[in-house]
Amino acid sequence: MKLTLLLTLLSALFAAWIIFHFKAQLGLLMLPLFLVLVAVITLILYRLMEKDDPEQSD
């Protein structure tokens, strides 16, 4: 589980670095790409957190 989390965070950092490294070439696409990156990483991390939660019994 920790490997998946580590790979997710490393891929997010790498993608963010790529986006900001090539921001001059990307132009107006930079903001939508960044927003998509944030949304995807948020959803992946949320899914990983859900797997870690024990089942709640009400």
Buried (B, 14 or more C-beta within 10 A) or exposed (E): EEEEBEEBEEBBEEBBEEBEEEBEEBEEEBEEBBEEBEEBBEEBBEEBEEEEEEEEEE
